[in-house]
Amino acid sequence: MQQVRKSVTDISSTNRSRVTNGTCLLVGVDGRSAEARRFRDLVRSYESEFESTTEADRNLIRQAALLALKSEHLQAAVVRGEPVDADTLTKLTGQLRRILADLRRKAEAQAPAPLSIHEHLSRHAEPADDAEEGED
């Protein structure tokens, strides 16, 4: 007899990692530093914007948050007058843009198509028979 394995969503939360459960964003990170709080804020913001549903989406969102955080650090260094490798900053920004564009395309593809004006009006129009009966 072949044993059937449970899907990941069927396994109890005590048998999953804290990252999978959402109680920790990264393994081994305290989460109380300013950088960790900013990272968490970025992840939550991207999750609400793109309504991530898959683990792959969540990984992309964490990667985007990491790139945004690193980019912010380099931008701050530039403003402070510290030397920064412009090529590194450009690559980070480009990679962040590509990840966010991929997430945006996926979110738009999953969104329901907008109603045409005809469909919208037909859904909200009152039947003509009801309007005539009310006049009597």
C-alpha positions in Angstrom: 0.0 0.0 0.0 1.4 3.4 -1.0 1.4 6.1 1.7 0.0 9.4 0.7 1.9 12.5 1.9 0.0 15.5 3.2 0.4 18.8 1.4 2.3 21.6 3.2 -0.9 23.4 4.0 -2.3 20.3 5.8 0.7 19.9 8.2 0.2 21.4 11.6 1.9 24.7 12.4 4.1 23.1 15.0 5.7 21.0 12.2 6.6 24.0 10.0 9.3 26.5 10.3 8.7 30.0 11.8 9.4 31.5 8.3 6.6 29.3 6.8 4.3 30.2 9.7 5.0 33.9 9.2 6.3 34.5 12.7 9.8 35.2 11.4 10.9 36.7 8.1 14.4 35.3 8.0 16.1 32.5 9.9 18.5 33.7 12.5 17.5 37.4 12.4 16.5 39.0 15.7 14.0 41.3 14.1 14.4 44.2 16.5 17.0 46.3 14.8 16.1 49.3 12.7 17.1 47.4 9.5 15.0 44.4 10.5 12.0 46.6 11.2 12.4 48.4 7.8 12.8 45.1 6.1 9.6 43.8 7.7 7.8 47.0 6.8 8.8 46.6 3.1 7.8 43.0 3.0 4.3 43.8 4.5 3.9 46.7 2.1 4.8 44.6 -0.9 2.6 41.7 0.3 -0.4 44.0 0.6 0.3 45.6 -2.8 0.7 42.3 -4.7 -1.5 40.0 -2.6 1.1 37.2 -2.6 -0.4 33.8 -2.4 2.4 31.4 -3.3 5.7 30.7 -1.6 7.5 31.7 -4.8 5.8 35.1 -4.6 6.7 35.5 -0.9 10.4 34.7 -1.8 10.3 37.3 -4.6 8.8 39.9 -2.2 11.5 39.2 0.4 14.2 39.5 -2.3 12.6 42.9 -3.4 12.6 44.1 0.2 16.2 43.1 0.6 17.2 44.9 -2.6 15.2 48.0 -1.6 16.8 48.0 1.9 20.3 47.7 0.4 19.6 50.4 -2.1 18.3 52.7 0.6 21.6 52.2 2.5 23.6 53.1 -0.5 21.5 56.2 -1.3 22.0 57.4 2.3 25.7 56.9 1.9 25.7 59.0 -1.2 23.8 61.8 0.6 26.3 61.6 3.5 29.1 62.2 0.9 30.6 58.7 1.3 32.0 56.9 -1.8 29.6 54.5 -3.3 30.1 52.3 -6.3 27.5 53.7 -8.8 27.5 50.4 -10.8 26.4 48.5 -7.7 23.6 51.0 -7.0 22.5 50.8 -10.6 22.4 47.0 -10.6 20.5 46.9 -7.3 17.9 49.3 -8.6 17.5 47.5 -11.9 17.1 44.1 -10.2 14.5 45.6 -7.8 12.6 47.2 -10.7 12.5 43.8 -12.6 11.3 41.9 -9.6 8.5 44.4 -8.8 7.5 44.5 -12.5 7.2 40.7 -12.5 5.1 40.8 -9.4 2.9 43.6 -10.8 2.4 41.6 -14.1 1.3 38.5 -12.2 -1.0 40.5 -9.9 -2.6 42.2 -13.0 -3.0 38.9 -14.8 -4.9 37.5 -11.7 -7.1 40.5 -11.3 -10.6 40.2 -12.8 -11.1 42.1 -16.1 -12.8 45.5 -15.7 -16.4 45.7 -16.8 -17.2 47.4 -20.0 -19.5 50.4 -19.7 -22.3 48.3 -21.2 -21.9 45.5 -18.7 -21.7 48.0 -15.8 -24.9 49.8 -16.9 -26.8 46.6 -17.5 -25.9 45.3 -14.0 -27.1 48.5 -12.3 -30.1 49.3 -14.4 -33.5 48.7 -13.0 -35.9 46.6 -15.1 -38.3 48.8 -17.1 -41.3 46.8 -15.9 -40.6 47.6 -12.3 -40.4 51.4 -13.0 -43.7 51.4 -14.9 -45.6 49.5 -12.1 -44.5 52.0 -9.5 -46.1 54.9 -11.4 -49.6 53.6 -11.0 
